[in-house]
């Protein structure tokens, strides 16, 4: 197979344009939270205007982060994104630990969660016997991995198709909400609901509402992982980040307006799945089938984006660290890190088996018990993945915080580097870091209250990565 280490040769004709990178951002960020979280947000604010303001604030705070990544990605236009910035700012160990946690837990857990949501809705749509979810989730991951193994062209076309389909589905939700509001067939109208009405929660908690919103915006930074493959990266990465986040913010606002207009404030607050309730109110039984299709496409788009982008991190690690050397090769004909793609697919399949089946779940419980981490409640299926993601959230936010700080650190450490895009340091990075620190604190409190054993286990995995780093540092591989 014609494979080589990643080289700037791909920079002669990079395969990704602005739309490709923007589609990746939209596909990853708009996963499945938009179909469930709006009710939680609206339940912790006085009324609809406050709820919409929280979604707008989430987009603005994410924009501050995107501006930081615009500077980092244009100054260091290499594959790997955060891995590159953390390595240059804090040393090889920090970059290694970032990649290690992404490889072992964070990426597989999020990919598995999306695959299981797809599987649950497929079982519901096609009326399959219960218990098929794990097999369907593994099949989805396997198919997406194989499509990406065909090369970067097939991978990006798959992503673009899923993103367009997702946006079309969300447009249908907006249209349904508009029709219900216009026809008067929906819930209470927005205009008749005042701030602090009887439908409001007795206890307003803006901080908790913001947490739900910011989790829904998570994943936009993955676009930096593919910087080396973007044409005219110094202009197009900022365009992709800003276009992607702008589109996401607009979609979030429009869909929330549709929910409120179609179901009313009380209807959204009381709905576990407002999108399903909205389409069922608009289209009857066919609406139930429609929402299943929309959610399935959205979940697949997020999973494919994480497979595509995440493989670039692991390939970059393999080029520099002996422990991952086997992943640090590219197939020049397919212009893809096929080994890293295979590895992330296999890790995701393994985690689906561990978390998505009763046998795997019992094995994890046994491991936790052997580590004296009793009391772990880990159900099989999508609920188990949600618990796993919650347990690893503090690690995610630690590294995002460090990436934000790296803007300031690298300006001081490497002032000679050309920075085509400057984000307005130190104010912009500090706002982003303050946001990340808030999410780190809240994520840690939540994880240790509701997923303590898994949170501790994630720290054990992190420690294992540190030991592996120390054990493999003799005769480090040359770039």
C-alpha positions in Angstrom: 0.0 0.0 0.0 1.4 3.4 -0.9 1.6 5.0 2.5 3.9 7.6 3.9 4.1 9.9 6.9 1.9 13.0 6.7 3.8 15.5 4.6 3.1 19.0 3.2 2.7 17.3 -0.2 -1.0 17.4 0.3 -0.8 21.1 0.7 -0.1 21.3 -3.1 -3.7 20.5 -3.8 -5.6 20.3 -0.4 -8.9 18.4 -0.8 -11.1 20.5 1.5 -12.7 23.8 0.7 -14.6 26.3 2.9 -17.9 24.4 2.6 -16.3 21.0 3.4 -14.8 22.4 6.6 -17.9 24.3 7.5 -20.0 21.2 6.8 -17.8 19.2 9.2 -18.4 21.8 11.9 -22.2 21.8 11.4 -22.3 18.1 11.2 -20.4 17.5 14.4 -22.0 20.2 16.5 -25.7 19.7 15.5 -26.0 16.1 16.8 -29.0 15.1 18.8 -29.1 17.6 21.7 -31.3 20.1 19.7 -34.0 17.5 19.7 -34.1 17.2 23.6 -32.3 20.0 25.4 -34.5 23.1 24.5 -37.1 22.0 27.1 -34.4 21.8 29.8 -33.1 25.3 28.9 -36.6 26.8 28.9 -37.4 25.2 32.2 -34.6 27.2 33.9 -35.3 30.7 32.6 -38.3 33.0 33.1 -39.7 32.9 29.6 -39.2 32.5 25.9 -37.1 35.6 25.3 -34.7 34.7 28.0 -34.5 31.2 26.6 -33.7 32.5 23.1 -31.2 34.9 24.7 -29.3 31.9 26.2 -29.0 30.2 22.9 -27.7 33.5 21.4 -25.3 33.9 24.3 -24.0 30.3 23.8 -23.3 31.1 20.1 -21.5 34.3 21.2 -19.3 32.6 23.8 -18.5 29.8 21.2 -17.5 32.6 18.8 -14.9 33.8 21.2 -13.5 30.3 21.2 -13.6 30.1 17.4 -11.7 33.4 17.1 -8.9 31.8 19.3 -8.8 28.8 17.0 -8.7 31.0 14.0 -5.4 32.4 15.2 -4.0 29.0 16.3 -5.0 27.2 13.1 -3.7 29.8 10.7 -0.4 30.2 12.7 0.0 26.4 12.9 -1.8 24.9 9.9 -1.0 21.3 10.6 -3.2 18.2 11.1 -4.1 17.6 14.7 -5.5 20.9 15.9 -5.4 21.0 19.7 -2.7 18.3 19.8 -0.4 20.6 17.9 -1.2 23.7 20.0 -0.9 21.9 23.4 2.4 20.2 22.4 4.0 23.5 21.3 2.6 25.5 24.3 3.1 23.0 27.2 5.3 20.2 25.9 5.1 16.7 24.4 3.4 15.2 27.4 0.4 17.5 27.4 -0.2 16.9 23.7 0.2 13.1 24.2 -2.3 13.0 27.0 -4.8 15.0 25.0 -4.5 12.5 22.1 -4.5 9.6 24.5 -7.8 10.6 26.1 -9.4 11.4 22.8 -8.3 8.0 21.4 -9.3 5.8 24.4 -12.5 7.4 25.7 -13.7 10.8 24.4 -14.0 10.2 20.7 -15.2 6.5 20.9 -17.8 7.5 23.6 -19.2 10.3 21.6 -19.2 8.3 18.3 -20.9 5.4 20.2 -23.5 7.7 21.7 -24.5 9.0 18.3 -24.5 5.5 16.8 -26.8 4.3 19.6 -29.2 7.2 19.1 -29.3 6.3 15.4 -30.0 2.6 16.3 -32.8 3.4 18.8 -34.6 5.5 16.2 -34.0 2.8 13.5 -35.6 0.2 15.7 -38.5 2.5 16.4 -39.0 3.5 12.7 -38.8 0.0 11.3 -40.5 -1.7 14.2 -37.6 -4.1 14.8 -37.5 -6.4 17.8 -35.9 -4.9 20.9 -32.3 -5.8 21.6 -31.0 -5.0 18.1 -29.6 -1.6 19.0 -26.0 -2.6 19.6 -25.8 -4.5 16.3 -27.3 -1.5 14.4 -25.0 0.9 16.2 -21.9 -1.2 15.3 -23.1 -1.5 11.7 -23.4 2.2 11.4 -19.9 2.8 12.8 -18.5 0.1 10.5 -20.2 1.5 7.4 -19.1 5.1 8.1 -15.5 3.9 8.8 -15.4 2.0 5.5 -16.7 5.0 3.6 -13.9 7.1 5.0 -11.4 4.4 4.2 -12.2 4.8 0.5 -10.5 8.1 0.7 -10.9 11.8 1.6 -13.2 12.5 -1.4 -15.8 9.8 -0.3 -15.4 10.9 3.3 -16.1 14.5 2.7 -18.9 13.8 0.2 -20.5 11.6 2.9 -20.2 14.4 5.4 -21.6 17.0 3.0 -24.6 14.8 2.1 -25.4 14.1 5.7 -25.1 17.8 6.7 -27.4 18.9 3.8 -29.9 16.2 4.8 -29.7 17.3 8.4 -30.3 21.0 7.5 -33.2 20.0 5.3 -34.8 18.0 8.2 -34.3 20.9 10.6 -35.9 23.2 8.0 -38.9 20.9 8.0 -39.2 21.3 11.8 -39.1 25.1 11.4 -41.7 24.9 8.7 -43.9 22.7 10.9 -43.6 25.1 13.9 -44.4 28.1 11.7 -47.5 26.4 10.3 -48.8 25.5 13.7 -48.2 29.0 15.0 -49.8 30.6 11.9 -52.8 28.3 11.9 -53.4 28.5 15.6 -53.3 24.7 15.9 -50.3 24.7 18.2 -49.8 25.5 21.8 -49.9 28.9 23.4 -48.5 31.6 21.3 -45.2 33.3 22.1 -46.8 36.7 22.2 -49.2 35.7 25.0 -46.5 34.3 27.3 -44.8 36.9 29.5 -41.6 36.7 31.4 -42.3 35.1 34.8 -45.7 33.7 33.8 -47.4 30.9 35.7 -45.7 28.4 33.4 -42.2 29.5 34.5 -40.2 27.4 36.9 -40.3 28.5 40.5 -36.5 28.6 40.6 -34.7 30.3 37.8 -31.2 29.1 37.1 -29.4 30.8 34.2 -26.2 29.0 35.0 -27.7 25.6 34.5 -29.5 26.8 31.4 -26.2 28.0 29.9 -24.6 24.6 30.7 -27.2 22.8 28.6 -26.7 25.4 25.8 -22.9 25.2 25.7 -23.0 21.4 25.6 -25.1 21.7 22.6 -22.5 23.9 20.9 -19.6 21.5 21.7 -17.4 20.1 18.9 -16.8 23.1 16.7 -13.1 23.1 17.5 -12.7 19.7 15.6 -12.4 21.7 12.4 -8.9 22.6 13.4 -7.9 18.9 13.3 -8.1 19.0 9.4 -6.3 22.4 8.9 -3.5 20.9 6.8 -6.1 19.6 4.3 -7.9 22.9 3.8 -7.2 25.0 0.7 -5.8 28.4 1.4 -6.0 27.6 5.1 -5.1 31.1 6.3 -8.3 32.4 4.8 -10.6 29.5 4.7 -10.3 28.1 8.2 -11.5 31.4 9.7 -14.2 31.5 7.1 -15.3 27.9 7.9 -15.3 28.4 11.7 -17.3 31.6 11.5 -19.6 30.4 8.8 -20.2 27.1 10.6 -20.9 28.7 14.0 -23.0 31.4 12.5 -25.1 28.8 10.7 -25.4 26.7 13.9 -26.5 29.7 16.0 -29.1 30.7 13.4 -30.4 27.1 13.2 -30.6 26.8 17.0 -32.6 30.0 17.3 -35.0 29.2 14.4 -35.7 25.7 15.7 -36.3 27.0 19.2 -38.7 29.7 17.9 -40.4 26.8 16.0 -40.8 24.8 19.2 -42.2 27.7 21.1 -44.5 28.8 18.3 -45.8 25.3 17.7 -46.0 23.9 21.2 -46.1 26.9 23.4 -43.7 27.6 26.3 -45.5 25.1 28.6 -45.5 22.5 25.9 -41.7 22.8 25.3 -41.0 22.7 29.0 -43.0 19.6 29.6 -41.8 17.8 26.5 -38.9 15.2 26.7 -38.6 15.3 22.9 -40.1 18.6 21.6 -39.2 17.9 18.0 -41.2 14.7 18.0 -44.1 16.4 19.7 -44.0 19.2 17.2 -44.0 17.1 14.1 -46.7 14.8 15.5 -48.9 17.8 16.2 -48.3 19.0 12.6 -48.3 15.8 10.6 -49.9 13.2 12.9 -48.4 9.7 12.8 -46.3 10.5 9.8 -44.6 13.1 11.9 -43.3 10.4 14.2 -41.7 8.6 11.3 -40.3 11.9 10.0 -38.6 12.8 13.3 -37.0 9.4 13.5 -35.5 9.9 10.0 -34.3 13.4 10.9 -32.6 12.3 14.2 -31.0 9.3 12.4 -29.5 11.5 9.8 -28.3 14.0 12.4 -26.7 11.3 14.5 -24.9 9.8 11.5 -23.6 13.2 10.4 -22.1 13.8 13.9 -20.6 10.4 14.0 -19.1 10.6 10.6 -17.6 14.0 11.3 -15.9 12.8 14.5 -14.5 9.8 12.7 -13.2 12.0 9.8 -11.7 14.7 12.0 -10.6 12.5 15.0 -8.4 10.3 12.8 -6.2 13.3 12.0 -5.3 13.8 15.6 -4.2 10.2 16.0 -2.2 10.3 12.8 -0.4 13.4 14.0 0.4 11.7 17.3 1.7 8.6 15.5 4.1 10.8 13.5 5.8 12.0 16.8 5.2 9.3 19.4 6.4 5.7 19.3 3.4 4.4 21.2 1.2 5.4 18.3 3.7 5.0 15.5 1.5 2.5 13.6 -1.1 5.3 13.2 1.2 7.9 11.8 1.1 6.9 8.2 -1.0 8.2 5.3 -2.2 6.4 2.2 -1.1 8.9 -0.5 -3.5 7.5 -3.1 -6.5 7.9 -0.9 -5.1 11.0 0.8 -6.3 9.7 4.2 -4.8 8.4 7.4 -6.3 4.9 6.8 -4.6 3.3 9.8 -5.9 6.0 12.2 -9.3 5.7 10.6 -9.3 2.0 11.2 -8.2 2.5 14.8 -10.9 5.0 15.7 -13.5 2.7 14.1 -12.3 -0.3 16.1 -12.1 1.7 19.3 -15.6 2.9 18.8 -16.9 -0.6 18.0 -15.2 -1.9 21.2 -16.8 0.7 23.3 -20.2 0.0 21.8 -19.7 -3.6 22.8 -18.6 -2.7 26.3 -21.3 -0.1 27.0 -24.0 -1.2 24.6 -24.4 -4.8 25.6 -25.3 -6.5 28.9 -22.1 -8.6 28.7 -19.9 -5.6 28.1 -21.6 -3.6 30.8 -21.1 -6.4 33.4 -17.4 -6.4 32.4 -17.0 -2.7 33.1 -18.8 -3.1 36.4 -16.4 -5.8 37.3 -13.4 -3.6 36.4 -14.9 -0.8 38.5 -15.5 -3.1 41.4 -11.9 -4.4 41.2 -10.7 -0.8 41.5 -13.0 -0.4 44.5 -15.1 2.1 42.6 -18.4 0.6 43.9 -21.7 2.2 43.3 -21.3 2.7 39.6 -24.6 2.8 37.8 -23.9 2.1 34.1 -26.9 0.9 32.1 -26.4 -0.7 28.7 -27.4 1.3 25.6 -27.6 5.0 25.0 -28.1 5.8 28.7 -24.8 4.1 29.4 -23.1 6.3 26.8 -24.6 9.4 28.3 -23.2 8.5 31.7 -19.8 7.8 30.1 -19.7 11.1 28.4 -20.7 12.9 31.6 -17.9 11.1 33.5 -15.3 12.2 31.0 -16.6 15.8 30.6 -14.1 17.3 33.0 -11.1 16.0 31.0 -12.6 17.5 27.8 -13.0 20.9 29.4 -9.5 20.8 30.9 -7.9 20.5 27.5 -10.2 23.0 25.9 -9.2 25.5 28.6 -5.5 24.8 28.0 -6.0 25.3 24.3 -7.6 28.7 24.9 -4.7 29.7 27.2 -2.2 28.5 24.5 -3.0 31.5 22.4 -1.4 33.7 25.1 1.4 31.2 25.9 2.4 30.8 22.2 2.4 34.5 21.5 5.0 34.9 24.3 6.9 31.7 23.5 7.0 32.0 19.7 6.6 35.7 18.8 8.4 35.1 15.5 5.6 32.9 14.1 3.5 34.7 11.5 0.0 35.1 12.7 -2.3 36.0 9.7 -5.3 36.1 12.0 -5.1 37.7 15.5 -8.0 37.2 17.8 -7.7 40.2 20.1 -5.7 38.8 22.9 -5.7 38.8 25.8 -9.4 39.7 26.1 -10.9 37.2 23.7 -8.9 34.2 25.0 -9.6 35.1 28.6 -13.4 35.2 27.9 -13.1 31.8 26.2 -11.0 30.4 29.1 -13.5 31.8 31.7 -16.3 30.0 29.8 -14.3 26.8 29.7 -13.4 27.1 33.4 -17.1 27.5 34.3 -17.9 24.4 32.2 -15.0 22.5 33.8 -16.3 23.4 37.3 -19.9 22.5 36.5 -18.9 19.4 34.6 -16.8 18.2 37.5 -19.5 18.8 40.1 -22.1 17.0 37.9 -19.7 14.1 37.1 -18.8 13.4 40.7 -22.4 13.6 41.8 -23.9 11.4 39.1 -21.0 9.4 37.5 -18.4 9.4 40.2 -17.0 6.0 39.5 -16.6 6.7 35.8 -15.1 10.1 36.5 -12.5 8.5 38.7 -11.9 5.8 36.0 -11.2 8.5 33.4 -8.5 9.8 35.8 -7.1 6.3 36.0 -7.0 6.2 32.2 -5.3 9.6 32.1 -2.7 8.3 34.6 -2.2 5.3 32.4 -1.5 7.6 29.5 1.1 9.4 31.5 2.8 6.1 32.4 2.7 5.1 28.7 4.3 8.4 27.7 7.1 8.0 30.2 7.7 4.4 29.1 8.0 5.3 25.4 10.1 8.4 25.5 13.5 6.8 24.9 14.7 7.5 21.4 11.6 9.6 20.4 10.6 9.4 16.8 11.8 12.1 14.5 9.2 14.2 12.7 
